Amino acid sequence: MSTARSPQPLRPQPSPPRPLPPQRVPEILVFDSGLGGLSIAASIHRQIPAARLTHVADNAGFPYGNQPEATVVDRTVSLVLEQLARRAFDVVVVACNTASTVALPALRAAVDVPVVGVVPAIKPAAALSDSRRIGLLATPATVKRPYLEQLIRDFAADCAIERVGHPQLVSWIEDWARGRPLPEPALSVALQPFRDAGVDTLVLGCTHYPLVREALQRLLPEVAHWVDSGDAIARRTGALLEASGFQPGDLVRHKSSGHRCLFSGPVMADIDPFLARLGFRQA
Ligand code: DGL
């Protein structure tokens, strides 16, 4: 009797576990004429803590509200392209209402990553307002843009919209971030049209403004609803990351730190404490 075993049918062997690919950190580029994009970056960090954020402030071209539209388009496109040549970003966020209302088509045509823009949050404001009287605080350029008229026609046709295009508030906020006081009496005078119009909802139509929301709320205590675009932009950014292959868990797996803030022109160290409070450092 043979002791040789009859050949066993081949059974598929479980393959040894393969090492998981290293987790990729979502890289997000946030662009603004100045520091306002940091208000959007803060919302993105809250919703997508795993993302690594690079904020570019075009301080050499600031403020965009005083620039011809073609200049805003050229500066936005060339500065974003410069950053994309240096690092593989997953999403670009144009965190500037003034640039978004003119530069998005040219930017989207020039880059091959998803681009998110920011426009005044007229739609959510119309959903919140009881009195149907809404205030819009923005730059003089944004309040004049045809894009805004279209937003109002589409989403707030039954509301009265009181617009204040403030020529200096962005510069005051840049100074405030460097430790100088906000000129609240002058700001209060500028906000008077909102009191006169009896608005119950106020749209912050410039990304700089949420940085001083507390002061604005103090000056307009009668306003019930304060609306900005930060959370909606962060949600859209998360959706685009998921569409490009990140799992929802990848976006919240850990908390990234050491976010970078780049400037197109010279910048003083007096901005560093403000950047540090928001988790950024000059790079
Ligand atoms: N943060 C920009 C915005 O949302 C400021 C515009 C400017 O530089 O005039 O519009």
Residues whose N, C-alpha, C, O or C-beta is under 5 A from the ligand:
A	BS01	DGL	D32 S33 G36 P63 Y64 G65 A95 C96 N97 T98 T139 V170 G205 C206 T207 H208
